[in-house]
Amino acid sequence: MTIGLQASPRRDVSDPTADGLLAVLRQPRSMATIVRRLSDSVTGAVLGDAPVDGCEVVGTLSPLYPEWLGDRSFTTDHGVRFPYVAGEMAQGIAGVAMVEAMARADLLGIFGAAGLPIDAVRRAIEELRHKLPEHAPWGVNIIHNPHSPVWEDEVAALAIRHGVRCVSVSAFSKVTRALAHCCAAGLQVRPDGRIVRPRMMMAKVSRPEVAEQFLAPAPPELLHELLTRGLLTADEVALAARVPMVDDLTVESDSGGHTDGRPLSTALPQILALRDTVAHRHGIAPRTRIGAAGGLGTPHAVAAAFAMGAAYVVTGSVNQLSLEADTSDRARTMLQAADTMDVAMAPSADMFEMGSKVQVLSRGTMFAARASRLFQLYRDHESLEDIPPALIARLEREMFRQPVAQVWAQTEEFWRAREPAQADRAAVDGKHRMALVFRWYLGMSSTWATTGVADRSVDYQIWCGPAVGAFNDWRKDGFLADPANLSVVQIARNLMEGATVLTRAQQLRSHGVDLPAQAFTVHAHELL
């Protein structure tokens, strides 16, 4: 039997129903009092702090707000309401509309620059600067581009030149020149002695050996190179040696796109401990906050991340369902039907030759199987000419839908305009030419999905993790069940509000309150 009562000046505890207890759970912003009934020692909770007849007070719970779930310095430093980020989704799926919507709600969104030409990134930055107030929270992503480090340098330079307030970097296995530039440019000492930079630096990692690089100061050899090139001053180089590479380090678990598939419960505690070890080794203050990403598609997952010590959370896959996502209605419809098991690993376009993989939607598309077949052919053969004619004919019929020679003509034209060295190398290296042709399919498959090419739906490459399925299962009984309500801001507010209710439930349980089964069930509502 559980005590559960509505708030009143003086209350009776004879009603054994759980309705009042659920009211305590659903109003976490109100103070709650933990009481024990004297007649049978049953522990329960009531709203407020007025006396309860027949009970003794055994504890109190202060009001709990979603703004308080993570590290409060995150909200202060970024100028946001919640310790929550709508993360970068490549090819501008996390585009201007999504970033703007988040910023106008005082939330942080990151523009997904990966896979876009530099002119498109420049236009997006200029548009956001024009549309949003000067101090609005928003950021831009730099993804590792092993085939074009110049692209990384150019995005970094754009971010510095245009005063972008947050730069989020992802898929890096080591610190590069572009990242060191972003880290050190503009560093200065405030009158109180604190070293600050004009932009917040955030990195997404899944491996401790990579995390260690971002928790440490920028590599001296890269700083020296930037100094020699005139991109940094001697003062900036000296200050960079005294601060970690990033302000925020996001531990990425089983996510969409590039992922190692590690469970958050394994990765997050390990990197939390690593932060302090690295700070001690380099003699720097452990300022870097550790956040969580990957698999965060329900309030339960978000609450668990904060309970494990995350300073903030980053969502990705679920935001593709939002009205603001710059993708096609066809792709959204496919995502809305996905379950937790409807994902698969497939070769990535940007790191194809290295064997790197991304997690994608498998329901309704054959992309994962077809992309894997291309990688097997690349691994087993030295050139396109080395592949048996029957297999080439099958590729042309089923995947390319045009002759290989025509695919190469389009591919060569693309690289001649973007990075001629790639085309020059392919002219003398048959295996590289084969890789570029196969990467044409991998690259076009994501474009077909975002633009909604109807007759290419079986080839759609849609990056997502199992969080999409969990999100669909959770939202089906609430406000977000209607696709018309799936704004990126409503998704953010409901995940955070639900996580707050669940955190309150755990607080009550830790005080000995016997909770009803529905205590850990939360539904989405329209939230302001």
C-alpha positions as CSV (number, residue, x, y, z in Angstrom):
1,M,0.0,0.0,0.0
2,T,1.4,3.4,-1.0
3,I,0.6,6.8,0.4
4,G,-0.5,9.1,-2.4
5,L,-2.4,12.3,-1.8
6,Q,-3.2,15.6,-3.5
7,A,-1.8,18.6,-1.8
8,S,-4.1,20.2,0.8
9,P,-3.6,22.3,4.0
10,R,-4.2,19.2,6.1
11,R,-4.3,15.7,4.7
12,D,-5.8,12.3,5.5
13,V,-3.8,9.2,4.6
14,S,-6.5,6.6,4.6
15,D,-6.8,6.5,0.8
16,P,-4.5,3.7,-0.4
17,T,-4.6,4.6,-4.1
18,A,-1.5,5.8,-6.0
19,D,-3.2,8.8,-7.7
20,G,-1.6,11.3,-5.3
21,L,1.8,9.8,-5.6
22,L,1.6,10.0,-9.4
23,A,0.7,13.7,-9.0
24,V,4.0,14.1,-7.0
25,L,5.8,12.5,-9.9
26,R,4.2,14.5,-12.6
27,Q,5.0,17.8,-10.9
28,P,8.7,17.7,-10.3
29,R,9.0,21.5,-10.2
30,S,7.1,21.4,-6.8
31,M,8.6,20.5,-3.5
32,A,7.7,17.1,-2.2
33,T,7.7,15.7,1.3
34,I,8.6,12.1,2.1
35,V,6.3,10.8,4.9
36,R,6.0,7.5,6.9
37,R,2.6,6.5,8.2
38,L,2.8,5.8,11.9
39,S,0.2,3.0,11.9
40,D,2.1,0.6,9.5
41,S,5.4,2.4,8.6
42,V,4.4,2.7,4.9
43,T,6.5,5.4,3.2
44,G,4.9,7.7,0.7
45,A,5.1,11.3,-0.7
46,V,3.0,14.4,-0.9
47,L,3.3,17.7,-2.6
48,G,4.3,20.7,-0.5
49,D,5.4,20.7,3.1
50,A,2.1,20.9,5.1
51,P,1.6,18.4,7.9
52,V,0.0,15.0,7.0
53,D,-2.3,13.4,9.6
54,G,-1.0,10.2,11.1
55,C,2.4,10.5,9.5
56,E,5.9,11.6,10.3
57,V,8.2,13.5,7.9
58,V,11.3,11.5,6.9
59,G,12.6,13.7,4.2
60,T,12.0,16.4,1.6
61,L,12.8,16.7,-2.1
62,S,13.5,20.2,-3.5
63,P,11.9,21.3,-6.8
64,L,13.6,19.7,-9.8
65,Y,13.8,21.3,-13.2
66,P,15.0,19.9,-16.6
67,E,17.4,22.9,-16.7
68,W,19.2,21.3,-13.7
69,L,19.7,17.8,-14.9
70,G,23.3,18.3,-16.2
71,D,26.2,20.6,-15.5
72,R,24.9,24.1,-15.0
73,S,28.1,25.6,-16.4
74,F,27.1,24.1,-19.8
75,T,23.9,26.2,-19.9
76,T,25.8,29.3,-18.7
77,D,28.7,29.0,-21.1
78,H,26.6,28.2,-24.1
79,G,23.7,30.6,-23.1
80,V,21.0,27.9,-23.4
81,R,18.1,26.8,-21.4
82,F,18.8,23.0,-21.2
83,P,22.0,20.9,-21.2
84,Y,20.8,19.5,-24.5
85,V,22.2,19.7,-28.1
86,A,20.5,18.8,-31.4
87,G,23.6,17.3,-33.0
88,E,25.1,17.7,-36.4
89,M,23.5,15.5,-39.1
90,A,25.6,15.3,-42.3
91,Q,24.8,16.9,-45.6
92,G,22.9,19.7,-44.0
93,I,20.1,17.5,-42.7
94,A,20.7,19.4,-39.5
95,G,20.3,22.5,-41.6
96,V,19.6,26.2,-41.2
97,A,15.9,25.7,-40.3
98,M,16.7,23.2,-37.5
99,V,19.5,25.3,-36.1
100,E,17.5,28.4,-36.2
101,A,14.5,26.8,-34.5
102,M,16.7,25.5,-31.7
103,A,18.4,28.9,-31.2
104,R,15.1,30.8,-31.0
105,A,14.1,28.4,-28.2
106,D,17.4,29.1,-26.4
107,L,18.7,25.7,-27.3
108,L,21.9,24.6,-29.0
109,G,21.8,23.1,-32.5
110,I,24.8,22.2,-34.7
111,F,24.8,22.7,-38.4
112,G,25.7,19.5,-40.2
113,A,28.4,20.6,-42.7
114,A,29.8,17.1,-43.4
115,G,29.6,16.2,-47.1
116,L,28.8,19.8,-48.2
117,P,30.9,21.9,-50.5
118,I,32.6,24.8,-48.8
119,D,30.4,27.4,-50.6
120,A,27.3,25.7,-49.1
121,V,28.8,25.8,-45.6
122,R,29.7,29.5,-46.1
123,R,26.2,30.4,-47.2
124,A,24.6,28.6,-44.3
125,I,26.9,30.4,-41.8
126,E,26.1,33.7,-43.4
127,E,22.4,33.0,-43.3
128,L,22.4,32.0,-39.7
129,R,24.4,35.1,-38.7
130,H,21.9,37.3,-40.6
131,K,18.8,35.6,-39.2
132,L,19.8,35.2,-35.6
133,P,20.7,37.7,-32.8
134,E,24.5,38.1,-32.2
135,H,24.6,36.0,-29.1
136,A,22.1,33.3,-30.2
137,P,23.4,29.7,-29.4
138,W,24.3,27.8,-32.5
139,G,27.3,25.9,-33.9
140,V,28.9,24.3,-37.0
141,N,30.4,20.9,-37.4
142,I,33.8,19.9,-38.8
143,I,33.9,16.2,-39.7
144,H,37.2,14.5,-40.4
145,N,37.8,14.4,-44.1
146,P,40.9,12.2,-44.7
147,H,40.7,12.8,-48.5
148,S,40.5,16.6,-48.2
149,P,42.2,18.1,-45.2
150,V,41.9,21.4,-47.0
151,W,38.1,21.2,-46.5
152,E,38.7,20.9,-42.8
153,D,41.0,24.0,-42.9
154,E,38.4,26.0,-44.8
155,V,35.5,25.2,-42.5
156,A,37.7,26.1,-39.5
157,A,38.7,29.4,-41.1
158,L,35.1,30.2,-41.8
159,A,34.1,29.5,-38.2
160,I,36.8,31.7,-36.9
161,R,36.3,34.5,-39.4
162,H,32.5,34.6,-38.9
163,G,32.6,34.4,-35.1
164,V,30.7,31.1,-34.9
165,R,30.1,30.5,-31.2
166,C,30.4,26.7,-31.1
167,V,32.5,24.3,-33.3
168,S,31.7,20.6,-32.9
169,V,34.2,18.2,-34.4
170,S,33.5,14.5,-35.1
171,A,34.9,11.3,-36.6
172,F,38.5,12.3,-35.9
173,S,41.0,9.7,-34.8
174,K,43.7,12.3,-34.1
175,V,43.9,16.1,-33.8
176,T,44.5,17.8,-37.1
177,R,45.8,21.3,-38.0
178,A,42.3,22.6,-38.5
179,L,41.2,21.6,-35.0
180,A,44.3,23.1,-33.4
181,H,43.6,26.3,-35.3
182,C,40.0,26.4,-34.0
183,C,41.2,25.6,-30.5
184,A,43.9,28.3,-30.3
185,A,42.7,31.2,-32.4
186,G,41.6,34.1,-30.3
187,L,42.7,32.7,-26.9
188,Q,43.2,35.5,-24.3
189,V,43.5,35.9,-20.6
190,R,40.7,37.7,-18.7
191,P,41.5,40.1,-15.8
192,D,40.6,37.3,-13.4
193,G,43.3,35.1,-14.9
194,R,41.0,32.7,-16.7
195,I,42.0,31.7,-20.2
196,V,39.1,32.0,-22.7
197,R,38.5,31.6,-26.4
198,P,35.8,33.2,-28.5
199,R,34.1,30.0,-29.4
200,M,33.1,26.8,-27.5
201,M,34.9,23.7,-28.7
202,M,33.1,20.4,-28.6
203,A,34.4,17.0,-29.8
204,K,32.5,13.7,-30.3
205,V,34.5,10.5,-29.5
206,S,33.9,6.9,-28.8
207,R,37.4,5.7,-28.0
208,P,39.5,6.5,-24.9
209,E,42.8,7.0,-27.0
210,V,41.0,9.6,-29.1
211,A,39.4,11.2,-26.1
212,E,42.8,11.6,-24.5
213,Q,43.9,13.8,-27.3
214,F,41.0,16.2,-27.0
215,L,41.3,16.3,-23.2
216,A,44.9,17.4,-23.5
217,P,46.3,20.7,-24.9
218,A,46.8,21.0,-28.7
219,P,49.9,19.2,-30.1
220,P,52.9,21.6,-30.0
221,E,54.0,20.6,-33.5
222,L,50.6,21.7,-35.0
223,L,50.7,24.9,-33.0
224,H,54.2,25.6,-34.3
225,E,53.1,25.0,-37.9
226,L,50.1,27.4,-37.5
227,L,52.5,30.0,-36.0
228,T,54.9,29.6,-38.9
229,R,52.0,30.1,-41.4
230,G,50.9,33.3,-39.6
231,L,47.6,31.8,-38.5
232,L,48.3,32.1,-34.8
233,T,50.3,34.5,-32.7
234,A,53.0,33.6,-30.2
235,D,50.7,34.5,-27.3
236,E,47.9,32.3,-28.6
237,V,50.4,29.4,-29.0
238,A,51.6,29.9,-25.4
239,L,48.0,30.0,-24.0
240,A,47.0,26.9,-26.0
241,A,49.6,24.9,-24.1
242,R,47.7,25.6,-20.9
243,V,44.1,24.6,-21.8
244,P,42.5,21.4,-23.1
245,M,41.6,21.1,-26.7
246,V,37.9,21.2,-26.1
247,D,35.4,22.6,-23.6
248,D,33.0,19.8,-24.1
249,L,33.7,16.1,-25.0
250,T,30.8,14.0,-26.1
251,V,31.0,10.3,-25.6
252,E,29.2,8.7,-28.5
253,S,27.8,5.2,-28.0
254,D,25.5,3.3,-30.4
255,S,24.6,6.1,-32.8
256,G,23.6,6.6,-36.4
257,G,26.3,7.3,-38.9
258,H,29.9,6.7,-37.7
259,T,29.8,4.6,-34.6
260,D,31.8,2.0,-32.7
261,G,28.6,0.7,-31.2
262,R,29.9,0.7,-27.6
263,P,27.3,0.9,-24.9
264,L,27.1,4.2,-23.1
265,S,27.3,2.5,-19.7
266,T,30.7,1.3,-20.6
267,A,32.2,4.3,-22.5
268,L,31.0,7.2,-20.3
269,P,32.4,6.2,-16.9
270,Q,35.7,5.3,-18.5
271,I,36.1,8.7,-20.2
272,L,34.9,10.6,-17.1
273,A,37.8,9.0,-15.2
274,L,40.2,9.6,-18.0
275,R,39.4,13.4,-18.0
276,D,40.9,13.9,-14.5
277,T,43.9,11.6,-15.2
278,V,44.8,13.6,-18.3
279,A,44.3,17.0,-16.6
280,H,46.6,15.9,-13.8
281,R,49.2,14.7,-16.2
282,H,49.3,18.0,-18.1
283,G,48.9,20.2,-15.1
284,I,45.7,21.8,-16.4
285,A,42.3,22.3,-14.6
286,P,39.8,19.5,-15.5
287,R,37.5,22.0,-17.2
288,T,36.3,19.8,-20.0
289,R,32.7,18.7,-19.5
290,I,31.8,15.1,-20.6
291,G,28.5,14.7,-22.4
292,A,26.6,11.7,-23.9
293,A,25.3,10.9,-27.3
294,G,24.1,7.8,-29.2
295,G,20.9,5.8,-28.4
296,L,19.2,8.8,-26.8
297,G,15.7,8.4,-28.2
298,T,13.5,8.3,-25.1
299,P,13.3,10.2,-21.7
300,H,14.5,7.0,-20.1
301,A,17.8,7.0,-22.1
302,V,18.3,10.7,-21.4
303,A,17.6,10.3,-17.7
304,A,20.1,7.3,-17.6
305,A,22.8,9.4,-19.3
306,F,22.5,12.2,-16.7
307,A,22.4,9.6,-13.9
308,M,25.7,8.2,-15.1
309,G,27.3,11.7,-14.9
310,A,26.8,13.2,-18.3
311,A,27.1,17.0,-18.2
312,Y,24.8,17.3,-21.3
313,V,23.2,15.1,-23.9
314,V,23.3,15.2,-27.7
315,T,20.5,13.8,-29.9
316,G,20.8,13.0,-33.6
317,S,18.9,10.3,-35.3
318,V,15.5,11.2,-33.8
319,N,15.8,14.8,-35.1
320,Q,15.5,13.5,-38.7
321,L,11.8,12.9,-38.0
322,S,11.4,16.6,-37.1
323,L,9.6,19.1,-39.4
324,E,12.8,21.2,-39.6
325,A,15.1,18.4,-40.8
326,D,16.3,19.1,-44.3
327,T,15.4,15.7,-45.7
328,S,12.6,14.3,-47.8
329,D,9.1,13.4,-46.7
330,R,9.8,9.9,-48.1
331,A,12.8,9.5,-45.8
332,R,10.8,10.8,-42.8
333,T,8.0,8.3,-43.5
334,M,10.5,5.4,-43.6
335,L,12.0,6.6,-40.3
336,Q,8.6,6.9,-38.7
337,A,8.0,3.2,-39.4
338,A,11.3,2.0,-38.0
339,D,11.7,-0.3,-35.0
340,T,14.8,-0.8,-32.9
341,M,16.0,-3.7,-35.0
342,D,15.6,-2.0,-38.3
343,V,19.3,-0.8,-38.6
344,A,22.4,-2.2,-40.1
345,M,26.1,-1.4,-40.6
346,A,27.3,-0.4,-44.0
347,P,30.5,1.0,-45.6
348,S,30.9,4.7,-45.3
349,A,31.4,7.0,-48.3
350,D,34.1,9.2,-46.7
351,M,36.3,6.5,-45.4
352,F,35.4,3.7,-47.8
353,E,38.9,2.5,-48.5
354,M,39.7,2.3,-44.8
355,G,36.8,-0.1,-44.2
356,S,35.0,2.4,-41.9
357,K,31.3,1.8,-41.4
358,V,28.2,3.7,-40.6
359,Q,24.9,2.7,-39.0
360,V,21.9,3.1,-41.4
361,L,18.2,2.3,-41.7
362,S,17.7,-1.2,-43.1
363,R,13.9,-1.3,-43.2
364,G,12.6,-0.5,-46.8
365,T,16.1,-0.1,-48.3
366,M,18.7,-2.4,-49.7
367,F,21.5,0.1,-49.3
368,A,23.4,-1.7,-46.5
369,A,23.6,-5.0,-48.4
370,R,24.5,-3.3,-51.7
371,A,27.2,-1.1,-50.2
372,S,28.7,-4.1,-48.4
373,R,28.8,-5.9,-51.8
374,L,30.8,-3.0,-53.3
375,F,33.3,-3.0,-50.5
376,Q,33.8,-6.8,-51.0
377,L,34.5,-6.2,-54.7
378,Y,36.9,-3.4,-53.8
379,R,38.7,-5.7,-51.3
380,D,39.0,-8.6,-53.7
381,H,40.0,-6.8,-56.9
382,E,42.7,-4.4,-58.1
383,S,40.7,-2.4,-60.6
384,L,37.3,-2.3,-62.4
385,E,38.8,-4.1,-65.3
386,D,39.7,-7.0,-62.9
387,I,36.1,-7.6,-62.0
388,P,34.4,-10.3,-64.1
389,P,32.2,-8.7,-66.8
390,A,29.1,-10.5,-65.5
391,L,29.5,-8.8,-62.1
392,I,30.0,-5.4,-63.8
393,A,26.9,-5.9,-65.8
394,R,25.0,-6.7,-62.6
395,L,26.3,-3.5,-60.9
396,E,25.3,-1.4,-64.0
397,R,21.8,-3.0,-64.0
398,E,20.9,-3.0,-60.3
399,M,22.9,-0.3,-58.6
400,F,24.3,2.2,-61.1
401,R,21.5,2.0,-63.7
402,Q,24.0,3.2,-66.2
403,P,27.3,2.1,-67.7
404,V,30.3,2.2,-65.4
405,A,32.1,4.5,-67.9
406,Q,29.3,7.0,-67.5
407,V,29.5,6.8,-63.7
408,W,33.3,7.4,-64.0
409,A,32.7,10.4,-66.3
410,Q,30.4,12.0,-63.6
411,T,32.8,11.1,-60.8
412,E,35.9,12.5,-62.6
413,E,34.0,15.8,-63.4
414,F,33.1,16.1,-59.7
415,W,36.7,15.6,-58.5
416,R,38.2,17.8,-61.2
417,A,36.1,20.7,-59.8
418,R,36.5,19.9,-56.1
419,E,39.9,18.3,-55.7
420,P,41.8,17.5,-59.0
421,A,44.5,15.5,-57.2
422,Q,41.9,12.7,-56.6
423,A,41.2,12.5,-60.4
424,D,44.9,12.6,-61.2
425,R,45.6,9.7,-58.9
426,A,42.7,7.7,-60.3
427,A,44.1,8.1,-63.9
428,V,47.2,6.1,-62.9
429,D,45.8,4.0,-60.0
430,G,43.1,1.5,-61.1
431,K,42.2,0.6,-57.5
432,H,41.7,4.2,-56.5
433,R,39.6,4.7,-59.6
434,M,37.4,1.8,-58.6
435,A,37.1,3.2,-55.1
436,L,35.9,6.6,-56.4
437,V,33.3,4.9,-58.7
438,F,32.0,2.8,-55.8
439,R,31.9,5.9,-53.6
440,W,29.8,7.6,-56.2
441,Y,27.0,5.1,-55.3
442,L,27.5,5.6,-51.6
443,G,27.4,9.4,-52.0
444,M,24.4,9.5,-54.3
445,S,22.4,7.1,-52.0
446,S,22.3,9.7,-49.3
447,T,21.4,12.5,-51.8
448,W,18.6,10.3,-53.2
449,A,17.2,10.0,-49.7
450,T,17.4,13.6,-48.7
451,T,15.9,14.8,-52.0
452,G,13.3,12.0,-52.1
453,V,14.1,10.5,-55.5
454,A,11.1,8.2,-55.9
455,D,12.5,5.5,-58.0
456,R,15.6,5.2,-55.9
457,S,14.0,4.4,-52.5
458,V,15.5,0.9,-52.3
459,D,18.9,2.6,-52.5
460,Y,18.3,5.3,-49.8
461,Q,21.1,5.7,-47.3
462,I,19.5,7.0,-44.1
463,W,21.9,7.4,-41.1
464,C,20.2,6.3,-37.9
465,G,20.7,4.1,-34.8
466,P,18.2,2.0,-32.8
467,A,17.2,5.1,-30.9
468,V,14.8,5.9,-33.8
469,G,12.9,2.8,-33.1
470,A,12.8,3.4,-29.4
471,F,11.6,7.0,-30.1
472,N,8.8,5.7,-32.3
473,D,7.7,3.2,-29.7
474,W,7.7,5.9,-27.0
475,R,6.0,8.7,-28.9
476,K,3.0,6.6,-30.2
477,D,0.9,7.3,-27.1
478,G,1.4,11.0,-26.7
479,F,1.5,14.4,-28.3
480,L,4.4,13.5,-30.7
481,A,2.4,10.6,-32.2
482,D,1.1,13.1,-34.8
483,P,3.9,13.8,-37.3
484,A,2.6,17.4,-37.5
485,N,3.8,17.9,-33.9
486,L,7.3,16.6,-34.5
487,S,9.2,19.9,-34.2
488,V,12.8,19.7,-33.1
489,V,12.0,21.9,-30.1
490,Q,9.1,19.8,-29.0
491,I,11.3,16.7,-29.2
492,A,13.9,18.4,-27.1
493,R,11.5,19.7,-24.5
494,N,9.7,16.4,-24.1
495,L,12.8,14.3,-23.8
496,M,14.1,16.7,-21.1
497,E,10.8,17.0,-19.3
498,G,10.3,13.2,-19.3
499,A,13.8,12.7,-18.1
500,T,13.0,15.1,-15.2
501,V,9.9,13.1,-14.2
502,L,11.9,9.8,-14.3
503,T,14.7,11.4,-12.2
504,R,12.1,12.4,-9.6
505,A,10.7,8.8,-9.6
506,Q,14.2,7.5,-8.9
507,Q,14.6,10.0,-6.1
508,L,11.4,8.8,-4.5
509,R,12.4,5.2,-4.8
510,S,15.8,5.9,-3.3
511,H,13.9,7.3,-0.3
512,G,12.0,4.0,0.2
513,V,8.8,5.0,-1.5
514,D,7.1,2.0,-3.1
515,L,6.2,3.3,-6.6
516,P,3.4,2.0,-8.8
517,A,4.4,0.4,-12.1
518,Q,3.2,3.4,-14.1
519,A,5.6,5.7,-12.3
520,F,8.2,5.0,-15.0
521,T,5.8,5.6,-17.9
522,V,5.8,9.2,-19.3
523,H,4.0,10.5,-22.3
524,A,4.8,13.5,-24.5
525,H,2.8,16.7,-24.2
526,E,2.8,20.1,-25.9
527,L,5.4,22.0,-23.8
528,L,6.4,25.6,-23.7
